[in-house]
Amino acid sequence: MVRSSMVVGFFSLLGSLTGILVETSIAAHLGLSKSSDTFYAAFTIPYIATNLLRTAGQFSLVPFFSSLEARHTPEELWRGFSYAASLLFLGMSGVAAIGFLAAPLLIRGLAPGFTPSETQLASELCRWLFLILLPTGIAETIRAFLFSQHRFALPASGNFFRNVTVIASVVFGFHRLGFYSIVWGYLAGHLVQAAVLGAELILSFPVRYSPTLKGTGEAFRNLRGAGAAQVTSALGWQGVVVVERMIASFLPAGTLTALAYGMKIMTTISELLAGSVGTAALPTLARAFARQKAEDVRRALRNAVQIVILLIAPVTVFCLMLPTHVIRLIFERGNFTPQATALMGRVFFCYSLSLLFYGVIRIIYVDLFARNEAMAFLRLATLQYALMVALDLLYVGVFRWLTAGIPLALLSSLTVVYAVIWVRNVGGLRQSLDRTLAVYFLKIIAGAGLAALLVWFLRGALAAPRTGLANFLFLCETCGAGTLAFLVALLALRAVKLSQIGSLWERAEG
């Protein structure tokens, strides 16, 4: 699982880094301003829809394809692929058409604090951005199929091709096309991504596609149940985002963008670290469950959670202790001023409090979909979203925690969801996450605490960086020393062993 996660993680890193560079290139031209708020309001629902489509494709389609391969003939597998591809293409076409027509209404509801000119511009941008759903539906069907076949490298790097296209469009076209250089870049990027994944599918497999919207059998019934849960969850999440953007539209200029950037960075880190592990674990979990091997399912879940905690713990320390330095490295150039960096640093710190919670919950949801328990996922997601909306209004509207309220509502809602999962033993979690894992978690916390102490000392001992290069070197020194302290502590506590690392390194080289 670690080796597969390394493959996914490496290629996801390319997509994650270029994804951050997309935001950097946009921020360099728009800064934190009403202009940036206008674009991100326009991009809100198309962006959330594509992200949820990707999550739905992975959680629903990978178990579907894995189950067909484990229990049925190759003909049935390709019939299932044709069914999924046709359904997603038609469904995304309908959503894109509705979004194109309803864009003005969506923007007025999403950002009631906008002026008429800002609303008009955001509506025009939103219409074109809805078109990215068409190539996204095709790309995610192919990506899920390749993942189910343990083809991780190119599907994990698909975002890299998309992001490079967007960056090139913004860098070379913004001064001539303005906002539309970003819009055309996203459209072209999603088309390139679908083309690359399609080429991999055609070259690697004897593709037998036939237009169909009919499917029968247990695998198809499970897919419909998982799909319904994902669609309902997607609508719920979009509702949360709409409420949060509505609240942010009344806050000081730039706050809406700062919250969007903070959430983007946190989810990018989580996707890079926890998402790569979930991607590697899902086919294994789905096949083990399809073959009714309960102990294999529990073992795979324990392994996945251990890996995620190991990867995210030190990163959480660095994000909490050095938030302004991280934001300065990513964004501070062009129209993104030091004042904007200070605002973003506060927002990013608050979002980083949820990093570990957000990463582990992703693995739990992967396990639920591998077990075909889509309704359990839907109930948990509904609880989380309802809590987020209620706490957003409480923290921002009543307590007046302006920039901190929305990130802290995410942390609070995740805490309650974890409590419900444990009390109700959702997905048999207590049998999988035993006392051994608790001891392992305490060792990780001890290692993270040592890393935090060293970073705190170095932050005060080293000279404050005055240039961008000095800031980069400062982060390398503090985070590098913190990582070394973390690993030394884990070796001393026998949470990991040198023999394991050496064996893994040799196999990775092979």
C-alpha positions, 0 to 999 in steps of 0.5 A: 500500500505504501509503494502504491501510495508513493506512486500516486503521491509522486504524480499527485505532487506534480498536480498539487504543485501546479495547482498551487501555481495556478492560484499563484498566477491568478493571485499575482494579477488579481491579488485579494480584491473585489476582482478576485472575489468576483472570479471565485464567486463565478467559479464556486459551483463549477469548481465544487461540482468538478471536485465532487465529481472526481470524488464520486467517480473514485468512491463509486466507480472504482468499487464498481469496476473492481467488483465487476472484474472480481466476479464477472466476465470481461464483457460485463466489465466493459458493459459496466464501463460503457454504462458509467461513461454514457450516464456521466456524459449525459448527466454532466451535459444536463447540469452544464446546460442548466448552469449556463442558463441559470448563472445570473440567478446562481450568482445573485443567490451566492453573492448578494453583497455584490454590486450589479456590475460585479454580479453581471461579470461573475454571471458571464464567467460562470456560464462558460466555466460550467462547460468544463463539466463535459470533459470532466465527466469523461475524464473521471470515468476513465480515471476510475477505471484505470485506478481499478486496474492498479494503473496509478501513474498517469491517472494521478498526474492528469491534473498536472496536464490540466494545470500547466495548460491553465498557467500558460493561458493566464501567464501569456493571455491575461494582459490581452484577455483578462478574466477570460484567459483564466476561463479559456485556460480551464476549458482547454486544460480539462480537454487536455486532461481527458485526451491524455487519459483517453489515450492511456485507456486506448493504448493499454486495454482492448476498449469495447464501448457501446452506448447504453444506459441499462445495467442489471445485477448487484454491482449496478445496484450498488453503483446506483446507491453509491451514485445517489449518495454522492449526488445528494452529498454533492448538493449538500456540500454545494449548499454549504459553500453557497452559504459560506460565500454568501456570508463572506460577501458581506465581510471586508474585501478579499475575505471571500478569496482568502477563505477560498485559497485557505480551503484550497491549500488545506484540501490540496495537502489532504489530497496529496497525502491522504488522497494518495493513500485512499486511492491506493487502498480503495481497489484493495478494500473493494476486492477484499470486501467483494471476496468476503475477506473481512480480516483483509478489509480491516487490515487494509483500513488500519494500514491506510489510517497509520500511513495517513497519520504518519504523513499528515502529522508533521505537515500539520505542525509546519502549517500551524507554526509557520502559516505566514511563511508558507503563504508568503512563499506561495502568493506574495508577488505582484498585487498580492501584498504583505497585508494580504499575506497577513490575512491569508496567514490567519485564515490558513492557520485556522484551516490547518487545525482541521488537516489531520481530521480532514485526512483521516475522514477521507480514509473512513469514507473510502472504507464505507464505499468499499463496503457498499455502505453509501447510505452510512456515508450520506448520513455522516455527510448530511450531519457534517454539512448541517453542523457547518452551516449552523456553526458558520452562522453562530461563529461569524454572525453571533460571536463575530469571529470574522475570518476564523469563524468559517474554518473553525466551523469545519473543525467543530463539525468534523469533531462531532462526526468522529464522535458519532462514528465511534459511538455508533461503530459505523462501518465496524470501525472499532474492530479495525481501529484497535488499541494497537493503532491508539498506541501508534497514534500516541507515538506519532503525537510525541514525534510531532511534539518534538518537531514542534519544539524544534521549529519553535526554537529555530523560528526565534533563533534564526533571523527573520527572512526579508526576501522571497529567497530567504523565506524559502531557505528559512522554510527549508531549514525549519521544516527540514530540521522538524522532519528529522526530529520527527523521524528520530523520535519515531525510530526511538519509539519504534513506531517505524523501523530502519529495516522497513524504510530500507526495504521500502526504498530498495523496492521503490528503486526497483 
